[in-house]
Amino acid sequence: MSKSFEKYQKKRLRSSYFSVIISIALVLFLVGLLGMMVLKTKALAKHFKEQVTLNVFLSDNINKKKLAAFKKTIKSKDYTKSIAFISKEDAAKLMQKEIGQDFLEFLGTNPLKDVINIHLKSDFVTSEKMKEIEKNLLQNKLVHEVSYDKPLIELLNKNIKRISLWVLIFSSLLTLIAVVLINSSIRLSVYSKRFTIKTMQMVGATKSFIRRPFIWTSIKLGILGAILAIIALIGLSYYIEKQVPEISLLNNVELLATVFGGVLLLGILISWLSTYFATRRFLNLRTHELYY
């Protein structure tokens, strides 16, 4: 009879541990997925910002030495990611291809200007900073005109802020739900052993001695749940990469390492804190209160 009861208890304990691991894995998978979305959104926002071009039209008859020095100066600026120089002759050829006729023959002269296209670093792609850059460039006598798509800059920054805000709200809400769900699963696991806790306490075991194996067990469950979540995230990343190669998730090692590290740490931290407070509650209960 005692052996069958012991088997039943072990089976029940394994079932309890399994449910905790699955609960942790599912919740951490969702948190990890959202983390990937947040970091990828940031990377995508940076990518789109750095596609914005600042067109610097140069004055006529600049000698090669001054032009080379000016290009070197622009390259050295903090805001510059890359530059591309297009001569007015090359610009004329490009325009001829676009309109399908030789406008130079009609005009008799080339009205276009030499231009330096500057791709800015994402941190400088704001209306205020671009106005300041434009102002500084126009102070140079070699610069005839500076142009960029001002409405696009405002719209881009406005939409990025709006999306970032909603992603932040949603991620905070989901993280809170994750903490609550994992905490509930672990509390139920500890609750099933409340009589064991009280028995150990009654025979003289200290609170830290009683708490230690519970915390260590929950940390192991948290690690196992996190590993399952990471495996699921890798599988999902592989699937997304196969379906939409442009996203290039698997190539971004830094992003994946950040998300997977965060999932593992979150699994350990929540499991440890939940067990600590759950065991403390049952350690402070009186014997008759264990039945409620």
N, C-alpha and C positions, 0 to 999 in steps of 0.2 A: 504494500500500500504506500509506504514511504517513498519507495523507489519510483513508482508511477507518478506520485505527486511531485517528486523532484524533477522527473522528466518533463512533466507538465509546466513546472515553473521555469525550467531552462528554455523550453519551447516558447513560452510566453515572453521571456526576457529577450530571446533572439528576435521574436516578432516585433517587440517594442523598439529594439535597436534598429531593426530594418526600417520601420516606419519613420523613425527620427532621421536616419540617413537619407531616405527618399525625400522627406519633407525639406531637409536642408539643401539637398541637391537641386530640387525643383526651384526653390526660392532663389538660391544663388545663381542658378542658370539664368533666371529672368533678370536679376541684378547685373550679372555679367553681360548679358545681351544689351541691356540699357547702357551699361558702361561703354561698350563698343560703339553704340550709336552716338553717345555724347562725344567721345574722343574722335570718332570718324567725322562727326558733324563739324567739329573744330578744325580738323584737317581739311575737310571740303571747303569750309568757309575761307581758310587761309589760301587754298588753291585758287578759288574764284577771285579773291581779292588780288592775288598776284598776277592774274591775267589782265588786270586793268592797265592800260597803257597811257603814259604821259607823253604827248607829242611835242618835241621842242624843235620848232622851225628856225633855221639859222639864216643869218643875214647873207647877202650875196658877196661873192669875191673874198671868201676867207681863205687864207693860204693854208697849206697842208700842215705846217708846223703849229699854227695856232689851233687848228681843228684837232690835231692829235693831243695837244695839251688840254683842250677843253673836254674831250672825251675821257681823258685820264682823270680829270678833276671830278667829272660826274660819276665815274666808276668808283671813286674813293668815298663818295658820300654815304652816310649811314642808311639813307632811304633807298639806295639803289640795289636791286637784286640782279638785274642784267640790263644791258643796252644793246640796241641794234641801230646801226647807221645806214640810212638809205639816201643815196645821192639823188639829185633832181633828175639825172638821166635815167637811173633805175626806176624812179617813181613814174617817169613819163612812159617807160616801157610797160609797167604794170597797168597804168591807166589805159594805154592803147589796147591791151588785151581785154580789159573790162568793157570798154565801150565799143571795141571792134573796129576802130578806125584811127588813122594817124592825125591827131588834132594838132601836132606840131607843124605839119605841112600847111594846115589851114591858118594857124595863128602866125607862123613865121618865127616864133621864138618860144622858149620854154618858160612858162610863167610859174612853174613849181619851185619849191625851195628844198634845199638839203634838210633832212630831218633826222633827229636822234629820238628813237622810241625808247622810253625808259619804263621798264617793268619794276614797280616799287615793291618793297617788302610789305607784307600784309599789315604790320602795325602802323604804317604810314598812310594806308588807304582810308582816310577819313576826310570829310569836307574841309575841316579846319587845317589839317596838316598839309593837304594838297594845295590849298590856297597860299599857305606860307611858302611852300616849295616853288610854286608858280611865281610868287612875288620875288623871291631870291634869284630865280633864273632870269627873270626879265630885267634885273639890274645889270646883267652882263651885256655888253655891247654886241657880242656875237649872236645874241638871241633876238630873233625878229618877233616871234610869237610862241605862246605856249597854249596848247589846247588839250582838253580831256572831256569825257562825258560826265558832266556834273550831276545831271539827274540820275544817272546810273549809279554813281557813288552813293548818293543819298538813299536811293532805293535799296541798294545792296546792304548798306550798314543797318538800315531800318529793319529789313527782313531778317538779317542775321541776329540782331538783338531780340526780335520777337520770337524767333525759333529757339534761341538759346534760353530765353526765359521760360518757355513752356517745357522744354526738355529738362531744365533744372527743377521746375516744380514737380514734373512727373517722376523724375529720378529720386527726388527727396521723398515723395509719397511712397514709391515702390520700396525704397530702402527701409522706411518706417514699417511698412507691411511685412517686409522680410524679417526685421527684428522681432516683430510681434509673433509671427508664425513660428519661427525657429524657437523663440522663447517659450511659446505654448507647448510645442512638441517636447522640448527638454523638461519642462515643468511636469508634464504628464508622466514622463519617464521616471523622474525623481519621485513623484507622488506615489507611484506603484511600489516604491521601496521605503516609504515613510516609516513603516513599523520596524524595518531593519535599522534605520537611522536612530530611532528612539531606543531600540534595544541596545545598540552599541553605546549610546549615550548613558544609559542606565548602568552599564557595567564599568563605567569610568573612562571611556574613550574621550579624548579632547575633541573639540569642534573641528580644529584644523586636521586632525587625524581622520575623522569621519568624512570631512569634505574632500580631502585629497583624491581618493580613488574615483569619486563621482566626477570631479573636475577633469581628471586625466582621461576617464572614459568618454566624457562628452567632447573633449578636445579631439580625441581619436575619431569620434563619430563626425565631428565638424570637418576634420581633414578628409575623411572618406567621402562625405557629401560634397565637399569642394572639388575633390578629384573627379567625381562623377560629373559635376557641373562643367568642369574644364574640358573633359572628354567630349561632352555634348556640344560645348561651344566650338571646339575644334572641328567636330563633324559638321556643324552648321556653317562654320566659316568656309570649310572645304566645298560645301554644297553651293553656297552663295558665290564663291570664287568661280565655280564651274559654270553657274548660270549667268552671272554678271561679272566678267573678268575685269571690267573697268574699275570696279570698286577696289580691287587688289588688297584684300584683307590679309591674306597669308604672307604677303611681301612686307607688310608693316610689322616687323618683329617688335619694335618698341611699344606699339599700341597693344599687341597681344600680350607681351610680358607685363605691361601695366595692368591690364584687365585681369589676367590670370593670377597675378600676385595679389591684386585687390580682393578677388574672390576667395583665395586661400586665407588671407588675413582676416577677412570679414567672417568666414566660417569659423575660424579659431576663436576670434574675439567674442562673437555673439554667443557661441557655445559655452565659453568660459564664464562670461558674465551671467548668462542665464542660469547656469548650474550653481554658481556662487550664491546668487540671491535666492534661488529655489531651495537649496540645502539650508541656507541660513533661516529661511522661513520655517521649515520643518524642525530645525534644531531648537527654535524658540517656542514651538508649540508645546502645550501640556498634553499629557497622554490622552485624556478624554477628548481633546480637540482633534485628534487624528482621525476620528470617525466621521468628521463633517467635511 
